[in-house]
Amino acid sequence: MTNIQDELAKRIKLLEKELGAARQEMERTFPFHWSGGKVQFEGSVLAEHRRLKSSLGRYIADSRFLAILTAPIIYSGVVPFALLDLFLAVYQAICFPVYGIPKARRADYLVFDRGRLEYLNLVERINCAYCSYGNGLLAWAREISARTEQHWCPIRHARRLRDLHSRYGHFVEYGNAAQYRDEIEVVRNDFVDIRTLTQPGSVKGTPPGK
């Protein structure tokens, strides 16, 4: 069973890479290019973006009353998000070096590029930035938590999980005591794939298609 699951996990990772390559190929047909790490649109496309931009007044006037009423509740999440952000930075800085766990780079998860789109008004840009922050921060938190779990408790669950984190494929089988005792030290330090990506000369944060 373990071999079957490991093989499926490898196939899933391969499919994810193929999906990423297909997406990059599709993005090459888009009317923009990368310059200095930023997206640059063609002049005609920028003009069309500006034409389709909704004015701030019209955007607010067309918004539902309940949407406006609930907005403060949604944006109040910035407080726990900021506290979590600070905690994760301190947590990684102090704990990961002690256990030899490679740090998860914050910039790989928090990406703020949608705010540069000319067809978004001020409120839409703020909305996009907030969503980017919240979802990126939680993705970063999940990766940090996954690496922590790999060191402290790399055991698969008996029940099927709805969504597996990035390190789950490295874990030992549930209930296999011999495997756990024999392989625990190897598994909890098995971050070769991450360290390979972060070695000098490896490409990180490269724009799609580059």
Beta strands, then each sheet from edge to edge (+ up, - down):
strand 1: 32-35
strand 2: 38-41
sheet 1: 1+ 2-
end
